[in-house]
Amino acid sequence: MQGTLISTYFLPAVLAIIMFNLGLSLRISDFKRILEHPRQLIIGLSAQIIILPLIAFGIASISSLSNEMKVGIMIIAACPGGAVSNLITYYLKGSVSLSVSLTTVNSVVILGSLPAIIWIAMSQFLGESEIITMSIQETVLKIFAMILIPTSLGMLLRHKRRLTAYKIEQVMKYLSVILLAVVYSFVIFEKNGGQRTSIVEYLEIAPWVFALNILGMLTGFWMARFTGLNIAKQITLSVEVGIQNSALAITIASSAAFLGNHQMALPAVVYGMFTFFSAVIFGLIIRKWVKPTKIVKSEPET
C-alpha cells in the first residue's frame, strides 16, 4: 500500500517540483535570440526526437536485457533533457539559451511523441497481448500536468516576482537534489515480485545505457559540427542529446499513475547514475581538443 501511494502520488509530485524549479531559472528573453535563428533549434530537436529514439531502438533490439528493460531504454530516449543538462551546459560554457530552449520546446513536443514512442516500444518488445493498457489522451494530460504547468508557473513567478523567485530557487536547487535521491532510492530498494534487484542486474544494464549516452552525445556533437555551429553549441547539443530526463523516465515507468513497472525503470536509474560525469568529461574534451569550425554567418555566436 505504501509503495502504491509513493508511486502514484509522490513520484509525479517530485517531478512537478523539479520542473517548477527549472521554470524559476527561465526567462522569456532567454529564447528570443534562439527563436530568431531557429536552425540550431531544429537541428537539436531532430537529434533528440528522431535520431536518439532510433539509436535506442537499435541498442534495445540487440541487447540481452529483458523485454521490459528494452522498453525502459526506449522511455529514456523519449524523454527531453532536464535541469541537469542545463546545469552542465552552464558549467561547460555552452549556449545556455539554446539548452533551455531545447528542454522547453521538447517538453511540449513529448506530449505527443512520448506516448507514441512508448506504445511502439511496448508493441515491439512485449507484443500486443502483453501491452499495458495506456490511454494516450490520459497520458498526455498527465505529462502536461507534471511538466508544462509547473514549468510555466515557475516562469510566471520569475516574471512577476523576480526576487521572490530567486530566493525560492536557492532553496529548491538543494531540495531537488534530495528529492531526486529519494526517487532513485525508491526504485533501487523497491521489491520487485518480492525480491530486490541485484547488483548483477544493474551491471548487465550499464553497458547498454552507457552506449545510449555516448552515441547520443556523439550524435549531438557531429550534427552541430557538420552544420557549422560553434564550439559552445557543439557542447550544448552533445549534452542535450546525451542526457535525457531520467527522473521523468523513472516516473513514467514506475509510477502507478503511468506504467507501474519496476523493471522498466531500472535502465533510467542506472543511466542517471553516471551521465552527469560522462557529459562533463565529453564536454571538456570538446573544449580542449576539438578545433573550431567555420561559423555560419547567419547564426548568433552565443
C-alpha positions as CSV (number, residue, x, y, z in Angstrom):
1,M,0.0,0.0,0.0
2,Q,2.8,2.4,0.9
3,G,4.6,1.6,-2.3
4,T,1.5,2.3,-4.3
5,L,1.0,5.7,-2.6
6,I,4.6,6.6,-3.3
7,S,4.5,5.6,-7.0
8,T,1.1,7.1,-7.6
9,Y,1.4,10.4,-5.9
10,F,5.0,11.1,-4.6
11,L,6.9,10.4,-7.8
12,P,4.8,12.7,-10.0
13,A,4.8,15.4,-7.3
14,V,8.6,15.2,-7.2
15,L,8.9,15.7,-10.9
16,A,6.5,18.6,-10.8
17,I,8.6,20.3,-8.1
18,I,11.8,19.7,-10.2
19,M,10.1,21.2,-13.3
20,F,8.8,24.2,-11.2
21,N,12.4,24.8,-10.1
22,L,13.5,24.7,-13.8
23,G,10.9,27.3,-14.6
24,L,12.2,29.6,-12.0
25,S,15.5,29.8,-13.9
26,L,14.0,30.6,-17.3
27,R,13.2,34.0,-18.8
28,I,11.3,34.8,-21.9
29,S,14.3,36.8,-23.1
30,D,16.4,33.6,-23.0
31,F,14.6,32.3,-26.0
32,K,14.5,35.5,-28.1
33,R,17.8,35.1,-30.0
34,I,17.2,31.3,-30.4
35,L,13.8,31.8,-32.0
36,E,15.2,34.5,-34.3
37,H,17.7,31.8,-35.6
38,P,15.6,28.6,-35.4
39,R,18.0,26.5,-37.5
40,Q,20.1,25.4,-34.4
41,L,16.9,24.6,-32.5
42,I,15.6,22.4,-35.4
43,I,19.0,20.6,-35.5
44,G,18.9,19.8,-31.8
45,L,15.3,18.7,-31.8
46,S,15.8,16.5,-34.8
47,A,18.7,14.7,-33.0
48,Q,16.6,14.4,-29.8
49,I,13.2,13.4,-31.2
50,I,14.1,11.4,-34.2
51,I,17.7,10.1,-34.2
52,L,18.1,9.3,-30.4
53,P,14.9,7.0,-30.3
54,L,16.2,5.2,-33.4
55,I,19.6,4.7,-31.7
56,A,17.7,3.5,-28.5
57,F,15.7,1.1,-30.6
58,G,18.8,-0.4,-32.2
59,I,20.5,-0.8,-28.8
60,A,17.4,-2.4,-27.2
61,S,17.0,-4.7,-30.2
62,I,20.5,-6.2,-29.9
63,S,20.7,-6.2,-26.1
64,S,20.3,-9.3,-24.0
65,L,18.1,-7.5,-21.5
66,S,14.5,-8.4,-20.6
67,N,11.8,-7.1,-22.8
68,E,10.6,-4.7,-20.0
69,M,14.1,-3.2,-19.7
70,K,14.3,-2.8,-23.5
71,V,11.1,-0.7,-23.2
72,G,12.9,1.2,-20.4
73,I,15.7,2.1,-22.7
74,M,13.2,3.5,-25.2
75,I,11.5,5.5,-22.5
76,I,14.8,7.2,-21.7
77,A,15.2,8.2,-25.3
78,A,11.7,9.5,-25.5
79,C,12.2,12.0,-22.6
80,P,13.5,15.5,-23.1
81,G,16.6,16.9,-21.4
82,G,16.2,18.4,-18.0
83,A,17.7,20.7,-15.4
84,V,20.9,18.6,-15.2
85,S,21.7,19.2,-18.9
86,N,21.1,22.9,-18.5
87,L,23.4,23.0,-15.5
88,I,26.2,21.1,-17.2
89,T,25.9,23.3,-20.3
90,Y,26.3,26.3,-18.0
91,Y,29.4,24.9,-16.3
92,L,31.0,24.0,-19.7
93,K,30.3,27.5,-21.1
94,G,27.9,26.2,-23.7
95,S,24.9,28.0,-25.0
96,V,22.5,28.1,-22.0
97,S,19.8,29.8,-24.0
98,L,19.9,27.0,-26.6
99,S,19.9,24.4,-23.9
100,V,16.9,25.7,-22.1
101,S,15.1,26.3,-25.4
102,L,15.6,22.7,-26.4
103,T,14.5,21.5,-23.0
104,T,11.4,23.7,-23.1
105,V,10.3,23.0,-26.7
106,N,10.9,19.3,-26.3
107,S,8.9,19.3,-23.1
108,V,5.9,20.4,-25.3
109,V,6.7,18.0,-28.2
110,I,6.8,15.0,-25.9
111,L,3.1,15.4,-25.2
112,G,2.6,13.6,-28.4
113,S,6.0,11.9,-29.0
114,L,6.5,10.2,-25.7
115,P,3.2,8.2,-25.6
116,A,3.7,7.3,-29.2
117,I,7.3,6.0,-28.7
118,I,6.3,4.1,-25.6
119,W,3.4,2.4,-27.4
120,I,5.7,1.4,-30.3
121,A,8.3,0.1,-27.9
122,M,5.8,-2.0,-26.0
123,S,4.2,-3.3,-29.2
124,Q,7.6,-4.3,-30.5
125,F,9.2,-5.8,-27.4
126,L,6.2,-7.0,-25.3
127,G,3.7,-8.0,-28.0
128,E,0.2,-6.8,-28.4
129,S,-1.2,-9.4,-25.9
130,E,1.0,-8.0,-23.2
131,I,0.7,-4.3,-23.8
132,I,-0.3,-2.5,-20.6
133,T,-3.5,-0.5,-21.3
134,M,-2.4,3.1,-21.6
135,S,-4.8,5.8,-22.7
136,I,-2.9,8.2,-25.0
137,Q,-5.2,11.1,-24.1
138,E,-4.9,10.5,-20.4
139,T,-1.1,10.1,-20.6
140,V,-0.8,13.4,-22.5
141,L,-2.9,15.2,-19.8
142,K,-0.7,13.7,-17.0
143,I,2.5,14.7,-18.7
144,F,1.1,18.1,-19.3
145,A,0.2,18.4,-15.6
146,M,3.6,17.2,-14.4
147,I,5.8,19.2,-16.9
148,L,4.3,22.2,-18.6
149,I,2.1,23.5,-15.8
150,P,4.9,23.6,-13.1
151,T,7.4,25.0,-15.6
152,S,5.0,27.7,-16.7
153,L,4.2,28.6,-13.1
154,G,7.9,28.9,-12.3
155,M,8.5,31.2,-15.3
156,L,5.4,33.3,-14.4
157,L,6.6,33.7,-10.8
158,R,10.0,34.8,-12.0
159,H,8.4,37.3,-14.4
160,K,6.1,38.8,-11.7
161,R,8.3,38.4,-8.6
162,R,11.9,38.1,-9.6
163,L,13.4,38.5,-6.2
164,T,11.0,36.0,-4.6
165,A,11.7,33.5,-7.4
166,Y,15.4,33.9,-6.8
167,K,15.0,33.2,-3.1
168,I,12.9,30.1,-3.8
169,E,15.3,28.9,-6.4
170,Q,18.2,29.0,-4.0
171,V,16.3,26.6,-1.7
172,M,14.8,24.5,-4.4
173,K,18.0,23.6,-6.1
174,Y,19.1,21.8,-2.9
175,L,15.7,20.3,-2.3
176,S,15.5,19.0,-5.9
177,V,18.8,17.0,-5.4
178,I,17.4,15.5,-2.2
179,L,14.1,14.6,-3.9
180,L,15.9,13.1,-6.8
181,A,17.9,10.9,-4.4
182,V,14.6,9.7,-2.9
183,V,13.2,8.9,-6.3
184,Y,16.3,6.8,-7.2
185,S,16.3,5.1,-3.8
186,F,12.6,4.2,-4.2
187,V,13.3,2.3,-7.4
188,I,16.6,0.8,-6.2
189,F,15.1,-0.6,-2.9
190,E,11.6,-1.3,-4.1
191,K,10.9,-5.0,-4.1
192,N,10.0,-6.5,-7.5
193,G,8.0,-9.7,-7.1
194,G,9.1,-10.0,-3.5
195,Q,12.8,-9.6,-4.4
196,R,15.1,-6.6,-4.7
197,T,17.1,-6.0,-7.9
198,S,20.6,-7.5,-7.6
199,I,23.9,-5.7,-8.3
200,V,24.4,-8.2,-11.2
201,E,21.3,-6.9,-12.9
202,Y,22.5,-3.3,-12.7
203,L,25.8,-4.3,-14.1
204,E,24.0,-6.0,-17.0
205,I,22.1,-2.8,-17.8
206,A,25.1,-0.5,-17.6
207,P,26.8,-1.2,-20.9
208,W,23.6,-0.7,-22.9
209,V,22.6,2.6,-21.3
210,F,26.2,3.8,-21.5
211,A,26.1,3.1,-25.2
212,L,22.9,5.2,-25.5
213,N,24.6,8.0,-23.6
214,I,27.8,8.0,-25.6
215,L,26.1,7.6,-29.0
216,G,23.7,10.4,-28.1
217,M,26.5,12.8,-27.2
218,L,28.3,11.9,-30.4
219,T,25.2,12.5,-32.5
220,G,24.6,15.9,-31.0
221,F,28.3,16.8,-31.5
222,W,28.5,15.7,-35.1
223,M,25.2,17.3,-36.1
224,A,26.3,20.6,-34.6
225,R,29.8,20.4,-36.2
226,F,28.6,19.3,-39.7
227,T,26.1,22.2,-39.7
228,G,28.8,24.8,-38.8
229,L,27.7,25.6,-35.3
230,N,30.4,27.0,-32.9
231,I,32.1,25.1,-30.1
232,A,29.7,26.3,-27.5
233,K,26.8,24.9,-29.4
234,Q,28.6,21.7,-30.2
235,I,28.9,21.2,-26.4
236,T,25.3,22.2,-25.9
237,L,23.9,19.7,-28.4
238,S,26.2,17.0,-27.1
239,V,24.9,17.4,-23.6
240,E,21.2,17.9,-24.6
241,V,21.1,14.8,-26.8
242,G,23.3,12.8,-24.5
243,I,21.5,13.5,-21.2
244,Q,17.8,12.8,-21.0
245,N,15.5,13.5,-18.0
246,S,16.0,10.3,-16.0
247,A,13.6,11.4,-13.3
248,L,10.8,11.7,-15.9
249,A,11.7,8.3,-17.3
250,I,11.7,6.7,-13.8
251,T,8.3,8.3,-13.1
252,I,6.7,7.2,-16.4
253,A,8.0,3.7,-15.9
254,S,7.5,3.0,-12.2
255,S,4.6,5.3,-11.1
256,A,1.3,3.6,-10.8
257,A,-0.2,6.7,-12.5
258,F,1.5,5.5,-15.7
259,L,3.1,2.1,-16.5
260,G,3.7,0.9,-12.9
261,N,6.5,-1.4,-14.0
262,H,9.6,-1.6,-11.8
263,Q,11.7,-3.4,-14.4
264,M,11.1,-0.6,-17.0
265,A,12.5,2.0,-14.5
266,L,15.8,0.2,-13.9
267,P,17.6,1.4,-17.1
268,A,16.8,5.0,-16.2
269,V,18.2,4.5,-12.7
270,V,21.5,3.2,-14.0
271,Y,21.6,5.9,-16.7
272,G,21.1,8.7,-14.2
273,M,24.0,7.4,-12.0
274,F,26.8,8.3,-14.4
275,T,25.5,10.6,-17.2
276,F,26.4,13.8,-15.3
277,F,30.1,12.8,-15.2
278,S,30.3,11.4,-18.7
279,A,28.8,14.6,-20.1
280,V,31.2,16.8,-18.2
281,I,34.2,14.8,-19.5
282,F,32.8,14.7,-23.0
283,G,32.3,18.5,-23.0
284,L,35.8,19.1,-21.6
285,I,37.3,17.0,-24.4
286,I,35.5,19.1,-27.0
287,R,36.5,22.3,-25.3
288,K,40.2,21.3,-25.1
289,W,41.0,19.3,-28.2
290,V,38.3,19.9,-30.9
291,K,39.3,22.6,-33.4
292,P,36.7,25.4,-34.1
293,T,34.6,25.1,-37.2
294,K,33.8,27.8,-39.7
295,I,30.7,29.5,-38.2
296,V,27.7,30.1,-40.4
297,K,27.3,33.9,-40.6
298,S,23.6,33.9,-40.1
299,E,23.9,32.3,-36.7
300,P,24.5,34.1,-33.4
301,E,27.8,33.4,-31.7
302,T,26.4,32.8,-28.2
